[in-house]
Amino acid sequence: MLRRRGGSTFHRPAPVKRIHHWVPSVASLYSQTPLRQENSYFSIGERCNANGSKKWRELQEAGDWDGCVAVGREQAAEGSNALDLCTAFVGRNEIAEMNEVVTRFTSSVNAPLVIDSTETPVIEAALKLHGGKPIINSINFEDGEGHAEDRMILARKFGAAVIALTIDEVGMAKTAEDKLRIAERLVDFACTRHGLPQCDLMIDPLTFTIATGVEDDRKLGVWTLDGIRLIRERFPDIQIILGLSNISFGLNPAARAVLNSVFLDHAVKAGMTGAIVHVSKIRPLHLIAAEEVKVAEDLIFDRRSEDYDPLQKLLELFAGRKAADAVQKRRAETPAGRLKDRIVDGDRKGIEDDLAAAMEEMPALDIINTVLLDGMKVVGELFGAGKMQLPFVLQSAETMKTAVAWLEPYMERVEGQARGTMVLATVKGDVHDIGKNLVDIILTNNGYRVINLGIKVPLADMIAATKEHNAHAIGMSGLLVKSTVIMRENLEEMARQGIDVPVFLGGAP
């Protein structure tokens, strides 16, 4: 019990009214992941699937469950927000092998799981083993509502989100109007009749390959984009997801990487919130040649003329190209130019050679202040213009981190009395710290004393450190949009407590 002491003068400050921020999410055993990603899309890794990955199928057949876990971890490291799991393999015990995988992934992979099966008993068995909030993949009305009914009962029982395909008794929806019509039925069925929150329903309006050359398939890409817009306008709270790679089926890997990347960009702009995708195969548009982007867009929107067929042009452009060569870019001639390009492109491999060459021309701190930060400025401009999505921003930041770590031993520290002390921290609820750590290095090498408190730091810890170390300023960092809300609340609380230490705020570029 709190007691008042010393009369009315020394009462504790009145508590601040807390603001609640509801964020629709799924979760692993360890942490939640928002279904709406800030400045990006909710990515579901597609490689833990016996139907789509030869490597996964071989690992599953051999009972190499540690190898399966490694595939999952690799996708999570690449930036996948969740992992699609499918163990449907002819001649195998799907339930037993799904249990083997889910048991290990739940404890060993920090990513929500998407339980992918056409068999309801398999889904139920997996849900019983998953410790977080998973996603059921999927329901549809191909055989009526019977199977969908069973899975909705499971979804409500276990608190799962649900992927719903725009398929009914007639078949798969291809036109935008059919996609909307079935989506309306799915929302009524899942949300009105079964009580699933709309934010937990993930409509898949389906996309099909536009690489067949068949006349009837030419409009399938643009119809999907139109369908996304119609569904988004009708149901702003639901999630819209696609199996992205279907759009490019039949092309060689290099052409697929480009077409998938361009189509993804247009789908996100149309209102798509998530995709089942191989994240590392997606390319930021600024890295793709303008001609290749144009041809891909012409194919998506079926812009043909008498003497021009974008499909044939795409096949010509990528004839003989390998997946690794999907993006071709000319290297800069100077070390500084190459370093700047590496920051923009998020390319860390072999960066040490370019750093060593640049060191022959300028001091380490100048490389950071003039070359590397100039590259990050370009990243910020691309991000602000919508030409670079958050996963690629993070790749650039990791490249910056690698470069600074290599340069740090060569920096000349300012000797003598410290010029000042700053407390640095990533605010509560945010785990991003690359920019904060960069500030730490630069300030430290310029004669300042830095108290770096790490990530997810509550305000009370910042204030305590400020008092303990007699700090002259506090630096609050965060990447997420919600972190700006936390920063504002922190500033309000500091003002309420009468703390007048200067505060620096920093975040995404």
C-alpha positions as CSV (number, residue, x, y, z in Angstrom):
1,M,0.0,0.0,0.0
2,L,1.2,3.5,-0.9
3,R,1.1,6.0,2.0
4,R,1.2,9.7,1.7
5,R,4.1,11.3,3.6
6,G,4.9,14.8,4.8
7,G,1.5,16.3,4.2
8,S,0.2,17.5,0.9
9,T,3.5,18.8,-0.4
10,F,5.2,15.5,-1.0
11,H,2.4,13.5,-2.7
12,R,3.5,11.3,-5.6
13,P,2.5,12.7,-9.0
14,A,-0.9,11.6,-10.3
15,P,-0.7,8.6,-12.6
16,V,-1.0,9.3,-16.3
17,K,-3.9,7.8,-18.2
18,R,-2.6,5.0,-20.3
19,I,-3.3,4.9,-24.0
20,H,-4.0,1.5,-25.5
21,H,-3.0,0.6,-29.0
22,W,-4.7,-2.4,-30.5
23,V,-2.6,-4.1,-33.2
24,P,-4.1,-7.1,-35.0
25,S,-1.4,-9.8,-34.8
26,V,-0.4,-13.4,-34.8
27,A,2.2,-14.9,-32.5
28,S,4.9,-17.5,-32.0
29,L,5.5,-18.9,-28.5
30,Y,7.8,-16.0,-27.8
31,S,6.5,-12.9,-29.5
32,Q,3.7,-11.3,-31.5
33,T,3.9,-10.1,-35.1
34,P,1.5,-7.5,-36.5
35,L,-0.6,-8.6,-39.5
36,R,-0.2,-5.1,-40.9
37,Q,3.5,-4.3,-41.3
38,E,4.5,-0.7,-41.3
39,N,5.6,0.4,-44.7
40,S,5.8,-3.2,-45.9
41,Y,3.7,-6.3,-46.2
42,F,3.2,-9.4,-44.0
43,S,5.5,-12.0,-45.5
44,I,4.9,-15.7,-45.2
45,G,7.9,-17.9,-46.0
46,E,7.0,-20.5,-48.7
47,R,9.9,-22.9,-48.4
48,C,8.7,-25.2,-45.6
49,N,6.3,-26.9,-47.9
50,A,6.5,-30.4,-49.3
51,N,4.5,-29.4,-52.3
52,G,6.6,-26.5,-53.4
53,S,10.2,-27.1,-52.1
54,K,12.3,-30.0,-53.3
55,K,14.8,-29.4,-50.5
56,W,12.1,-29.5,-47.8
57,R,10.6,-32.6,-49.3
58,E,14.0,-34.4,-49.2
59,L,14.6,-33.3,-45.6
60,Q,11.2,-34.5,-44.6
61,E,11.6,-37.8,-46.4
62,A,14.9,-38.4,-44.6
63,G,13.4,-37.5,-41.2
64,D,16.0,-34.7,-40.9
65,W,14.0,-32.5,-38.5
66,D,17.0,-30.4,-37.5
67,G,17.5,-29.7,-41.2
68,C,13.8,-28.6,-41.4
69,V,14.3,-26.3,-38.5
70,A,17.3,-24.8,-40.2
71,V,15.2,-24.0,-43.3
72,G,12.7,-22.3,-41.1
73,R,15.3,-20.3,-39.2
74,E,16.9,-19.2,-42.5
75,Q,13.6,-17.8,-43.7
76,A,13.0,-16.0,-40.5
77,A,16.5,-14.5,-40.7
78,E,15.7,-13.4,-44.3
79,G,12.8,-11.4,-43.0
80,S,9.8,-13.7,-43.2
81,N,7.1,-12.7,-40.7
82,A,5.6,-16.1,-40.5
83,L,6.3,-19.6,-42.0
84,D,3.9,-21.7,-44.1
85,L,4.2,-25.4,-43.0
86,C,2.9,-28.2,-45.2
87,T,3.9,-31.9,-44.8
88,A,1.4,-33.3,-47.4
89,F,3.6,-35.8,-49.2
90,V,2.3,-38.9,-51.1
91,G,2.9,-42.1,-49.1
92,R,3.8,-40.4,-45.9
93,N,1.9,-39.9,-42.6
94,E,1.0,-36.3,-42.8
95,I,-0.3,-35.9,-39.2
96,A,2.8,-37.6,-37.7
97,E,5.2,-35.5,-39.7
98,M,3.3,-32.3,-39.1
99,N,3.5,-33.0,-35.4
100,E,7.3,-33.5,-35.7
101,V,7.7,-30.2,-37.5
102,V,5.3,-28.1,-35.4
103,T,6.7,-29.4,-32.1
104,R,10.3,-28.3,-33.1
105,F,9.3,-25.1,-34.8
106,T,7.2,-23.9,-31.8
107,S,10.2,-24.1,-29.5
108,S,13.1,-23.4,-32.0
109,V,11.8,-20.8,-34.5
110,N,10.7,-17.4,-33.4
111,A,8.0,-16.9,-36.1
112,P,4.3,-17.6,-36.1
113,L,3.2,-20.7,-38.1
114,V,0.8,-21.0,-41.0
115,I,-0.7,-24.5,-40.8
116,D,-1.2,-25.5,-44.4
117,S,-3.2,-28.7,-45.1
118,T,-6.3,-29.9,-47.0
119,E,-7.0,-32.3,-44.2
120,T,-8.9,-30.9,-41.1
121,P,-7.5,-33.6,-38.7
122,V,-3.9,-32.5,-39.6
123,I,-4.8,-28.8,-38.9
124,E,-6.4,-29.8,-35.6
125,A,-3.4,-31.8,-34.5
126,A,-1.0,-29.0,-35.3
127,L,-3.1,-26.4,-33.5
128,K,-3.0,-28.5,-30.3
129,L,0.8,-28.3,-30.4
130,H,1.4,-24.7,-31.3
131,G,2.0,-22.4,-28.4
132,G,1.2,-19.1,-30.1
133,K,-1.5,-17.7,-32.4
134,P,-1.2,-19.4,-35.8
135,I,-2.9,-19.0,-39.1
136,I,-5.0,-21.8,-40.7
137,N,-4.4,-22.2,-44.4
138,S,-7.1,-22.4,-45.6
139,I,-10.9,-22.4,-46.1
140,N,-12.9,-22.2,-49.4
141,F,-16.3,-23.2,-50.8
142,E,-15.1,-25.6,-53.5
143,D,-17.1,-28.5,-52.0
144,G,-19.6,-26.3,-50.2
145,E,-19.4,-25.1,-46.7
146,G,-18.8,-28.3,-44.8
147,H,-15.0,-28.4,-44.6
148,A,-14.9,-24.6,-44.1
149,E,-17.4,-25.0,-41.2
150,D,-15.1,-27.6,-39.5
151,R,-12.1,-25.3,-39.8
152,M,-13.9,-22.3,-38.6
153,I,-14.9,-24.2,-35.4
154,L,-11.2,-25.0,-34.9
155,A,-10.1,-21.4,-35.6
156,R,-12.5,-20.1,-32.9
157,K,-11.5,-22.8,-30.5
158,F,-7.8,-22.2,-30.8
159,G,-7.9,-18.4,-31.5
160,A,-6.3,-18.8,-35.0
161,A,-6.4,-16.4,-37.9
162,V,-7.7,-17.9,-41.2
163,I,-6.7,-17.6,-44.9
164,A,-9.8,-17.8,-47.1
165,L,-9.5,-18.5,-50.8
166,T,-11.9,-17.0,-53.3
167,I,-13.1,-20.4,-54.6
168,D,-16.7,-21.5,-54.6
169,E,-18.7,-24.4,-56.0
170,V,-18.4,-22.9,-59.5
171,G,-14.6,-22.7,-59.4
172,M,-11.7,-20.3,-58.8
173,A,-12.5,-16.6,-59.1
174,K,-10.7,-15.0,-62.0
175,T,-12.5,-11.7,-62.7
176,A,-12.4,-8.9,-60.2
177,E,-16.2,-9.1,-59.8
178,D,-16.1,-12.8,-58.9
179,K,-13.3,-12.3,-56.5
180,L,-15.3,-9.6,-54.6
181,R,-18.5,-11.7,-54.8
182,I,-16.9,-14.7,-53.1
183,A,-15.0,-12.5,-50.7
184,E,-18.3,-11.1,-49.5
185,R,-19.6,-14.6,-48.9
186,L,-16.4,-15.5,-47.0
187,V,-16.6,-12.5,-44.8
188,D,-20.3,-13.2,-44.0
189,F,-19.5,-16.9,-43.3
190,A,-16.4,-16.4,-41.2
191,C,-17.1,-13.2,-39.4
192,T,-20.8,-12.8,-39.2
193,R,-21.8,-16.5,-38.7
194,H,-18.7,-17.7,-36.8
195,G,-17.6,-14.5,-35.1
196,L,-14.1,-14.3,-36.4
197,P,-12.8,-10.7,-36.2
198,Q,-12.4,-9.2,-39.6
199,C,-8.8,-8.4,-38.8
200,D,-8.1,-12.1,-38.4
201,L,-9.5,-13.0,-41.8
202,M,-7.0,-13.1,-44.6
203,I,-8.7,-13.2,-48.0
204,D,-6.6,-14.7,-50.9
205,P,-8.2,-13.4,-54.1
206,L,-5.9,-15.7,-56.1
207,T,-3.4,-14.9,-58.7
208,F,-2.6,-17.0,-61.8
209,T,0.3,-17.2,-64.2
210,I,0.4,-14.6,-67.0
211,A,3.2,-16.3,-68.7
212,T,1.3,-18.9,-70.8
213,G,0.7,-16.8,-73.9
214,V,-2.9,-18.0,-73.9
215,E,-5.3,-15.2,-74.8
216,D,-7.6,-16.0,-71.9
217,D,-4.8,-15.6,-69.4
218,R,-3.6,-12.2,-70.5
219,K,-5.8,-10.2,-68.1
220,L,-5.3,-12.4,-65.0
221,G,-2.7,-10.2,-63.5
222,V,-4.7,-6.9,-63.8
223,W,-7.9,-8.7,-62.7
224,T,-6.2,-9.7,-59.5
225,L,-5.1,-6.1,-58.8
226,D,-8.6,-4.8,-59.6
227,G,-10.0,-7.5,-57.3
228,I,-7.7,-6.4,-54.5
229,R,-8.9,-2.8,-54.8
230,L,-12.5,-3.8,-54.7
231,I,-12.1,-6.0,-51.7
232,R,-10.0,-3.4,-49.9
233,E,-12.7,-0.7,-50.5
234,R,-15.5,-3.1,-49.3
235,F,-13.7,-4.5,-46.3
236,P,-11.0,-2.1,-45.0
237,D,-10.3,-4.2,-41.8
238,I,-9.6,-7.6,-43.4
239,Q,-6.2,-8.7,-44.5
240,I,-5.6,-9.5,-48.2
241,I,-2.9,-12.0,-49.1
242,L,-1.6,-13.7,-52.3
243,G,0.5,-16.7,-53.2
244,L,2.8,-14.3,-55.1
245,S,5.0,-16.6,-57.2
246,N,1.9,-18.0,-59.1
247,I,2.0,-14.9,-61.2
248,S,5.3,-15.9,-62.9
249,F,4.9,-19.7,-63.1
250,G,6.6,-21.0,-66.3
251,L,9.3,-18.4,-66.6
252,N,13.0,-18.9,-65.8
253,P,14.2,-18.0,-62.3
254,A,15.7,-14.6,-63.3
255,A,12.5,-13.5,-65.1
256,R,10.4,-14.7,-62.2
257,A,12.3,-12.7,-59.6
258,V,11.7,-9.5,-61.6
259,L,8.0,-10.1,-62.5
260,N,7.3,-11.2,-58.9
261,S,9.0,-8.0,-57.5
262,V,7.1,-5.7,-59.8
263,F,3.8,-7.4,-59.3
264,L,4.3,-7.3,-55.5
265,D,4.8,-3.6,-55.6
266,H,1.6,-3.0,-57.5
267,A,-0.3,-5.4,-55.3
268,V,0.8,-3.6,-52.2
269,K,-0.3,-0.3,-53.7
270,A,-3.6,-1.8,-54.6
271,G,-4.3,-2.8,-51.0
272,M,-2.7,-6.2,-50.4
273,T,-1.3,-6.6,-46.9
274,G,0.5,-9.9,-47.1
275,A,2.1,-12.5,-49.4
276,I,3.3,-16.0,-49.4
277,V,6.7,-15.4,-50.9
278,H,10.4,-16.3,-50.9
279,V,11.6,-13.0,-49.4
280,S,15.2,-13.2,-50.5
281,K,14.1,-13.5,-54.1
282,I,12.3,-10.2,-54.1
283,R,14.2,-7.2,-55.5
284,P,13.6,-3.5,-54.7
285,L,12.5,-1.8,-57.8
286,H,15.3,0.8,-57.8
287,L,17.7,-2.1,-58.4
288,I,15.9,-3.4,-61.5
289,A,16.6,-1.9,-64.9
290,A,13.9,0.6,-66.0
291,E,13.4,-1.4,-69.2
292,E,12.8,-4.6,-67.3
293,V,10.3,-2.9,-65.0
294,K,8.4,-1.4,-67.9
295,V,8.2,-4.8,-69.7
296,A,7.0,-6.5,-66.6
297,E,4.4,-3.8,-66.1
298,D,3.3,-4.1,-69.7
299,L,2.8,-7.8,-69.2
300,I,0.9,-7.4,-66.0
301,F,-1.4,-4.8,-67.5
302,D,-1.6,-6.5,-70.9
303,R,-0.2,-3.5,-72.9
304,R,0.3,-5.1,-76.3
305,S,0.5,-3.5,-79.7
306,E,0.8,-4.9,-83.3
307,D,4.5,-5.1,-83.2
308,Y,5.1,-5.5,-79.4
309,D,4.3,-8.4,-77.1
310,P,5.6,-7.9,-73.6
311,L,5.7,-11.6,-72.9
312,Q,8.0,-12.2,-75.8
313,K,10.1,-9.2,-74.9
314,L,10.5,-10.5,-71.3
315,L,11.6,-13.9,-72.6
316,E,14.2,-12.2,-74.8
317,L,15.5,-10.0,-72.0
318,F,16.0,-12.9,-69.7
319,A,17.1,-15.6,-72.1
320,G,20.1,-17.4,-70.6
321,R,20.0,-15.3,-67.4
322,K,20.4,-17.0,-64.1
323,A,18.4,-16.1,-60.9
324,A,21.6,-14.5,-59.4
325,D,21.7,-12.2,-62.4
326,A,18.1,-11.1,-62.2
327,V,19.4,-7.6,-61.2
328,Q,22.3,-6.3,-63.3
329,K,24.0,-3.1,-62.1
330,R,27.2,-1.5,-63.2
331,R,29.8,-1.0,-60.5
332,A,31.0,2.4,-59.6
333,E,34.6,3.2,-60.5
334,T,35.7,4.7,-57.2
335,P,35.8,3.0,-53.8
336,A,33.6,5.8,-52.4
337,G,31.1,5.3,-55.1
338,R,31.0,1.5,-54.6
339,L,30.6,2.0,-50.9
340,K,27.6,4.3,-51.4
341,D,26.0,1.8,-53.8
342,R,26.6,-1.0,-51.3
343,I,24.7,1.0,-48.6
344,V,21.8,1.7,-51.0
345,D,21.7,-1.8,-52.3
346,G,22.2,-3.5,-48.9
347,D,25.2,-5.4,-50.2
348,R,27.6,-6.5,-47.5
349,K,29.4,-9.3,-49.3
350,G,33.0,-8.2,-49.9
351,I,32.6,-4.7,-48.5
352,E,35.9,-5.0,-46.6
353,D,37.9,-4.6,-49.9
354,D,36.1,-1.4,-50.8
355,L,36.5,0.0,-47.2
356,A,40.2,-0.8,-47.3
357,A,40.6,1.0,-50.7
358,A,38.6,4.0,-49.4
359,M,40.9,4.2,-46.3
360,E,43.8,5.0,-48.7
361,E,42.0,8.1,-49.7
362,M,40.4,9.4,-46.5
363,P,40.2,8.8,-42.7
364,A,37.7,6.3,-41.3
365,L,35.4,9.0,-39.7
366,D,35.3,10.9,-43.0
367,I,34.2,7.7,-44.8
368,I,31.3,7.4,-42.4
369,N,30.3,11.1,-42.4
370,T,30.6,11.7,-46.1
371,V,30.2,8.4,-48.0
372,L,28.2,6.0,-45.8
373,L,25.8,8.5,-44.4
374,D,25.2,9.9,-47.9
375,G,24.2,6.4,-49.0
376,M,21.7,6.2,-46.0
377,K,20.3,9.6,-47.1
378,V,19.5,8.0,-50.5
379,V,17.9,5.1,-48.7
380,G,15.7,7.5,-46.7
381,E,14.7,9.3,-49.9
382,L,13.7,6.1,-51.6
383,F,11.8,4.9,-48.5
384,G,10.0,8.2,-48.2
385,A,9.0,8.1,-51.9
386,G,7.6,4.5,-51.5
387,K,10.3,3.0,-53.8
388,M,12.0,1.0,-51.1
389,Q,10.1,-1.2,-48.5
390,L,11.1,-1.7,-44.9
391,P,12.9,-5.0,-45.3
392,F,15.3,-3.5,-47.8
393,V,15.9,-0.5,-45.5
394,L,16.9,-2.9,-42.8
395,Q,19.3,-4.6,-45.2
396,S,20.9,-1.2,-45.9
397,A,21.1,-0.5,-42.2
398,E,22.8,-3.9,-41.6
399,T,25.3,-3.0,-44.3
400,M,26.0,0.3,-42.6
401,K,26.5,-1.5,-39.3
402,T,29.0,-3.9,-40.9
403,A,31.0,-1.1,-42.5
404,V,31.1,1.0,-39.3
405,A,32.2,-2.0,-37.3
406,W,35.1,-2.6,-39.7
407,L,36.1,1.1,-39.6
408,E,35.8,1.5,-35.8
409,P,39.4,0.3,-34.9
410,Y,40.8,2.9,-37.3
411,M,39.0,5.9,-35.9
412,E,41.0,8.5,-34.0
413,R,39.3,9.0,-30.6
414,V,39.3,12.5,-29.2
415,E,41.5,12.3,-26.1
416,G,41.1,14.1,-22.8
417,Q,38.1,15.2,-20.8
418,A,34.8,14.0,-22.2
419,R,32.8,16.7,-24.0
420,G,29.5,15.6,-22.5
421,T,27.5,12.5,-21.5
422,M,24.5,11.1,-23.3
423,V,22.1,8.3,-22.4
424,L,21.0,6.4,-25.5
425,A,18.1,3.9,-25.7
426,T,15.7,2.2,-28.1
427,V,12.2,3.0,-26.6
428,K,9.9,0.4,-25.0
429,G,8.4,-2.0,-27.5
430,D,11.0,-1.5,-30.2
431,V,14.0,-3.8,-30.9
432,H,15.7,-1.8,-33.7
433,D,19.1,-0.4,-32.7
434,I,21.4,-0.1,-35.7
435,G,21.0,3.7,-36.0
436,K,21.3,4.1,-32.2
437,N,24.5,2.1,-32.1
438,L,25.9,4.1,-35.0
439,V,25.2,7.3,-33.1
440,D,27.0,5.7,-30.1
441,I,30.1,5.0,-32.2
442,I,30.2,8.5,-33.8
443,L,29.7,10.3,-30.5
444,T,32.2,8.2,-28.7
445,N,34.9,8.8,-31.3
446,N,34.3,12.5,-31.1
447,G,35.0,12.7,-27.4
448,Y,31.5,12.2,-25.9
449,R,30.7,9.6,-23.1
450,V,27.7,7.4,-24.1
451,I,25.6,5.3,-21.8
452,N,23.9,2.8,-24.2
453,L,21.0,1.1,-22.5
454,G,20.1,-1.2,-25.4
455,I,16.6,-2.0,-26.7
456,K,13.0,-2.0,-25.3
457,V,14.0,0.5,-22.6
458,P,11.3,1.9,-20.3
459,L,11.5,5.6,-19.5
460,A,12.2,4.9,-15.8
461,D,15.5,3.3,-16.7
462,M,16.5,6.2,-18.9
463,I,15.8,8.7,-16.1
464,A,17.7,6.5,-13.6
465,A,20.7,6.3,-15.9
466,T,20.6,10.0,-16.5
467,K,20.7,10.8,-12.8
468,E,23.3,8.1,-12.1
469,H,25.8,9.4,-14.7
470,N,24.9,13.1,-14.6
471,A,24.0,12.9,-18.3
472,H,23.7,16.1,-20.3
473,A,21.1,14.6,-22.7
474,I,18.9,11.6,-23.6
475,G,18.7,10.0,-27.0
476,M,15.5,8.0,-27.7
477,S,15.5,5.8,-30.8
478,G,12.9,3.7,-32.6
479,L,12.0,2.4,-36.0
480,L,8.3,1.6,-35.7
481,V,5.6,4.2,-36.1
482,K,4.1,3.2,-32.8
483,S,7.5,4.2,-31.2
484,T,6.7,7.8,-32.0
485,V,3.7,7.5,-29.7
486,I,5.9,6.0,-27.0
487,M,8.4,8.9,-27.4
488,R,5.6,11.4,-27.0
489,E,4.3,9.7,-23.9
490,N,7.9,9.7,-22.5
491,L,8.2,13.4,-23.1
492,E,4.9,14.1,-21.5
493,E,5.9,12.1,-18.5
494,M,9.3,13.8,-18.2
495,A,7.5,17.2,-18.3
496,R,5.1,16.0,-15.6
497,Q,8.0,15.0,-13.4
498,G,9.8,18.3,-14.1
499,I,12.8,16.7,-15.8
500,D,14.3,19.3,-18.2
501,V,17.2,17.3,-19.7
502,P,17.4,17.8,-23.5
503,V,16.1,14.9,-25.5
504,F,17.1,13.9,-29.0
505,L,14.7,11.7,-31.0
506,G,15.8,9.4,-33.8
507,G,14.3,6.7,-36.0
508,A,14.0,5.4,-39.5
509,P,15.7,7.3,-42.3
